[in-house]
Amino acid sequence: MKIQSMTGFGKGAAGNFKIEIRSVNHKNLDIQLSIPAYMYSFEPEIKKLVKQRFQRGRIDIYMPRQEGDGRKLTLNASAAKKYYDVLVSLKNELSLSDNVSLELLASQKDIFLMDEPVVEAAEFYDALNMALKELEESRIEEGRHLSEDINGRINLLNKYLTVIENKRAEVTAGAKAALLERLKELLDNTPIDESRIIQETAILIERSDITEEIVRARSHLKSFEGLLKSDDPSGKKMDFIIQELRREANTIGSKTSDIEIAENVIEMKHEMEKIREQAQNLQ
């Protein structure tokens, strides 16, 4: 199963049957049917066929009542006579002058009956499967476009991360040198073990080091790239990875005051939000 968007459209026709199916975003699989009452017995099988193809999305299946479906309108003479007798009795009991008209009788329930048509199941399923296939192709095509867009943004995230990674060594070395110089100024003429100063400086520098965050972010991006190549439904997994990436980006931003790193973190967050929006459209 190729990666799919949850948005799509499909239609199918066979015999007297015409079926339209629309699909939009939904956190789970939600199947809604709009079909004539005489087709209700087909509902379990319809839903079964939908579930075989799709895992997420709201699926709306619409089948209008077709003209020329062989149904006949018949008069329920027995019911008409009973209605007439009751209405005449009521007229006499209440001493009404009005006559019981044909118009009044025709407005009563069950006077006319509509025969249910004979449903050609094979034709119906041909139309349904045609519509489902077209919907699936539509979702796959839209999924391809979304994947291409997301992949481009993943490349941008890797680019920003590379800039941050290259800047990290420079920032760490500069911070270490500045801190050592500052400590020497503060402790001028004060007897203290220089190795202890270097040790404490290293601890402070380590607390602001962003190497682990960069490594984890790289790992998350590789996982995301793997999902884009996978045939399994992955929209929910992508959303989870984006949350993890945002956590790493926030930590990187909080650990350093370097302007260039901060700017690239902002750009990363912008792309992550775009990816999150696109991933929410995927099955």
C-alpha positions as CSV (number, residue, x, y, z in Angstrom):
1,M,0.0,0.0,0.0
2,K,1.5,3.3,-1.1
3,I,1.5,6.4,1.1
4,Q,-1.9,8.1,0.8
5,S,-3.5,11.4,1.5
6,M,-6.8,11.3,3.3
7,T,-8.3,13.6,0.7
8,G,-9.7,12.2,-2.5
9,F,-12.6,11.5,-4.8
10,G,-13.9,8.6,-6.8
11,K,-16.9,7.6,-8.8
12,G,-18.2,4.5,-10.5
13,A,-21.1,3.4,-12.6
14,A,-22.6,0.1,-13.7
15,G,-26.1,-0.7,-14.9
16,N,-28.5,1.6,-13.1
17,F,-26.0,2.3,-10.3
18,K,-24.0,5.5,-10.0
19,I,-21.8,5.9,-6.9
20,E,-19.7,8.9,-5.7
21,I,-17.2,8.7,-2.8
22,R,-15.4,11.6,-1.1
23,S,-12.7,11.4,1.5
24,V,-11.4,14.0,3.9
25,N,-9.2,14.1,7.0
26,H,-10.2,12.3,10.1
27,K,-8.1,10.9,13.0
28,N,-9.7,7.4,12.4
29,L,-11.7,5.7,9.7
30,D,-15.2,7.1,9.6
31,I,-17.6,5.6,7.0
32,Q,-20.8,7.5,6.2
33,L,-23.4,6.1,3.8
34,S,-26.1,8.0,1.9
35,I,-28.0,5.3,0.1
36,P,-31.7,4.4,-0.6
37,A,-33.4,2.5,2.1
38,Y,-33.7,-0.6,-0.1
39,M,-29.9,-0.8,-0.1
40,Y,-29.4,-0.8,3.7
41,S,-28.8,-4.6,3.7
42,F,-25.7,-4.0,1.7
43,E,-24.2,-1.7,4.4
44,P,-22.0,-4.3,6.2
45,E,-20.4,-5.5,3.0
46,I,-19.8,-1.9,1.8
47,K,-18.0,-1.0,5.0
48,K,-16.0,-4.2,4.8
49,L,-14.8,-3.3,1.3
50,V,-13.9,0.2,2.4
51,K,-11.8,-1.1,5.4
52,Q,-9.9,-3.4,3.1
53,R,-8.5,-0.3,1.3
54,F,-8.3,2.5,3.8
55,Q,-7.2,2.9,7.5
56,R,-7.9,6.6,8.1
57,G,-10.2,9.4,6.8
58,R,-13.9,10.2,6.7
59,I,-15.3,8.3,3.7
60,D,-18.7,9.6,2.4
61,I,-20.4,7.2,0.0
62,Y,-23.3,8.7,-2.0
63,M,-25.7,6.7,-4.2
64,P,-28.6,8.7,-5.6
65,R,-31.9,6.9,-6.4
66,Q,-31.9,6.1,-10.1
67,E,-34.6,6.8,-12.5
68,G,-35.8,3.7,-14.4
69,D,-35.1,1.3,-11.6
70,G,-38.2,-0.7,-12.3
71,R,-40.2,0.3,-9.3
72,K,-44.0,0.6,-9.6
73,L,-46.5,2.6,-7.7
74,T,-49.6,0.6,-6.6
75,L,-52.8,1.5,-4.8
76,N,-53.5,-0.1,-1.4
77,A,-57.2,-0.4,-2.0
78,S,-57.9,-2.1,1.4
79,A,-56.2,0.7,3.3
80,A,-58.0,3.3,1.2
81,K,-61.4,1.8,1.9
82,K,-60.7,1.7,5.7
83,Y,-59.6,5.3,5.7
84,Y,-62.8,6.2,3.8
85,D,-65.0,4.4,6.2
86,V,-63.4,6.0,9.2
87,L,-63.6,9.5,7.7
88,V,-67.2,9.1,6.7
89,S,-68.0,7.8,10.2
90,L,-66.2,10.8,11.7
91,K,-68.1,13.2,9.4
92,N,-71.5,11.8,10.4
93,E,-70.7,11.7,14.1
94,L,-69.6,15.3,14.1
95,S,-72.4,16.4,11.7
96,L,-70.0,17.8,9.2
97,S,-71.1,19.0,5.8
98,D,-67.8,18.4,4.0
99,N,-67.5,15.4,1.7
100,V,-64.7,12.9,1.9
101,S,-62.7,13.9,-1.1
102,L,-60.1,12.0,-3.2
103,E,-57.5,14.6,-2.3
104,L,-58.1,13.9,1.4
105,L,-57.8,10.2,0.9
106,A,-54.7,10.5,-1.2
107,S,-52.9,12.4,1.6
108,Q,-53.3,9.5,4.0
109,K,-50.3,7.3,4.8
110,D,-50.0,3.9,3.1
111,I,-52.7,4.7,0.4
112,F,-50.0,4.3,-2.3
113,L,-47.1,1.8,-2.1
114,M,-43.9,1.9,-4.0
115,D,-42.5,-1.5,-5.0
116,E,-38.9,-2.0,-4.1
117,P,-36.7,-2.7,-7.1
118,V,-34.8,-5.9,-7.7
119,V,-31.2,-5.0,-6.9
120,E,-28.6,-6.5,-9.2
121,A,-25.8,-7.1,-6.6
122,A,-23.1,-7.8,-9.2
123,E,-23.7,-4.4,-10.9
124,F,-23.8,-2.6,-7.6
125,Y,-20.4,-4.0,-6.5
126,D,-18.9,-3.3,-9.9
127,A,-19.9,0.4,-9.5
128,L,-18.7,0.4,-5.8
129,N,-15.3,-1.2,-6.5
130,M,-14.8,1.2,-9.5
131,A,-15.4,4.2,-7.2
132,L,-13.2,2.8,-4.4
133,K,-10.4,2.1,-6.9
134,E,-10.6,5.7,-8.3
135,L,-10.7,7.1,-4.7
136,E,-7.6,5.1,-3.8
137,E,-5.7,6.3,-6.9
138,S,-6.8,9.9,-6.1
139,R,-5.5,9.6,-2.5
140,I,-2.2,8.0,-3.7
141,E,-1.6,10.8,-6.2
142,E,-2.3,13.5,-3.6
143,G,-0.1,11.5,-1.1
144,R,2.8,11.6,-3.7
145,H,2.5,15.4,-3.9
146,L,2.5,15.8,-0.1
147,S,5.5,13.4,0.2
148,E,7.5,15.4,-2.3
149,D,6.7,18.6,-0.4
150,I,7.6,17.1,3.0
151,N,10.8,15.5,1.6
152,G,11.9,19.0,0.4
153,R,11.3,20.4,3.8
154,I,13.3,17.5,5.4
155,N,16.2,18.4,3.2
156,L,15.9,22.0,4.5
157,L,15.9,20.8,8.1
158,N,19.1,18.8,7.4
159,K,20.7,21.9,5.9
160,Y,19.8,24.1,9.0
161,L,21.0,21.4,11.3
162,T,24.4,21.2,9.4
163,V,24.8,25.0,9.9
164,I,24.1,24.6,13.6
165,E,26.4,21.6,13.8
166,N,29.3,23.5,12.1
167,K,28.7,26.6,14.3
168,R,28.6,24.5,17.5
169,A,32.3,23.7,17.5
170,E,33.1,27.4,17.0
171,V,30.7,28.6,19.7
172,T,32.0,26.0,22.2
173,A,35.6,26.8,21.6
174,G,34.9,30.6,21.9
175,A,32.8,30.1,25.0
176,K,35.5,28.0,26.7
177,A,38.2,30.6,25.9
178,A,36.1,33.5,27.1
179,L,35.2,31.7,30.3
180,L,38.8,30.8,31.1
181,E,39.9,34.4,30.4
182,R,37.1,35.7,32.6
183,L,38.0,33.4,35.5
184,K,41.6,34.3,35.3
185,E,40.7,38.0,35.6
186,L,38.4,37.3,38.6
187,L,41.0,35.1,40.3
188,D,44.0,37.3,39.5
189,N,46.6,37.0,42.3
190,T,44.5,34.4,44.0
191,P,46.2,31.1,44.7
192,I,44.1,28.3,43.1
193,D,44.7,25.1,41.2
194,E,44.6,25.9,37.5
195,S,43.6,22.3,36.7
196,R,40.5,22.8,38.9
197,I,39.6,25.9,36.9
198,I,39.9,23.9,33.7
199,Q,37.8,21.1,35.1
200,E,35.0,23.4,36.3
201,T,35.1,25.2,33.0
202,A,34.6,21.9,31.1
203,I,31.6,21.1,33.3
204,L,30.0,24.5,32.5
205,I,30.7,24.1,28.8
206,E,29.2,20.6,28.8
207,R,26.0,21.8,30.2
208,S,25.6,24.1,27.2
209,D,26.8,21.6,24.6
210,I,24.2,20.7,22.0
211,T,25.9,17.6,20.4
212,E,23.4,15.1,21.8
213,E,20.4,17.2,20.6
214,I,21.9,17.4,17.1
215,V,22.6,13.6,17.0
216,R,19.0,12.9,18.1
217,A,17.6,15.4,15.6
218,R,19.5,13.7,12.8
219,S,18.1,10.3,14.0
220,H,14.6,11.6,13.9
221,L,15.1,13.0,10.4
222,K,16.3,9.6,9.2
223,S,13.3,8.0,10.7
224,F,11.1,10.5,8.9
225,E,12.8,9.8,5.6
226,G,12.2,6.1,6.2
227,L,8.5,6.7,6.7
228,L,8.3,8.6,3.4
229,K,9.6,5.6,1.6
230,S,7.4,3.1,3.5
231,D,4.2,1.6,2.1
232,D,2.6,1.5,5.6
233,P,0.2,4.2,6.8
234,S,2.5,6.7,8.6
235,G,0.7,10.0,9.2
236,K,0.4,9.5,13.0
237,K,4.0,8.4,13.3
238,M,5.1,11.5,11.4
239,D,3.2,13.7,13.8
240,F,5.0,12.0,16.7
241,I,8.4,12.5,15.2
242,I,7.7,16.2,14.5
243,Q,6.9,16.6,18.2
244,E,10.3,15.0,19.1
245,L,12.1,17.2,16.6
246,R,10.5,20.3,18.1
247,R,11.7,19.2,21.5
248,E,15.3,18.9,20.3
249,A,15.1,22.3,18.5
250,N,13.7,24.0,21.6
251,T,16.6,22.5,23.7
252,I,19.2,23.7,21.2
253,G,17.7,27.2,21.3
254,S,17.7,27.3,25.1
255,K,21.3,26.1,25.4
256,T,23.0,28.7,23.2
257,S,22.8,32.4,22.8
258,D,24.5,32.5,19.4
259,I,22.5,34.6,17.0
260,E,23.2,32.4,13.9
261,I,22.2,29.2,15.7
262,A,19.1,30.9,17.1
263,E,18.1,32.0,13.5
264,N,18.5,28.5,12.2
265,V,16.4,27.1,15.0
266,I,13.6,29.5,14.1
267,E,13.8,28.4,10.5
268,M,13.7,24.8,11.6
269,K,10.6,25.4,13.7
270,H,8.9,27.1,10.7
271,E,9.6,24.1,8.4
272,M,8.5,21.6,11.2
273,E,5.1,23.4,11.4
274,K,4.7,23.1,7.6
275,I,5.6,19.4,7.8
276,R,3.2,18.8,10.6
277,E,0.4,20.4,8.6
278,Q,1.1,18.2,5.6
279,A,1.6,15.1,7.7
280,Q,-1.9,15.5,9.2
281,N,-3.3,15.1,5.7
282,L,-1.6,11.7,5.3
283,Q,-3.2,8.3,6.2
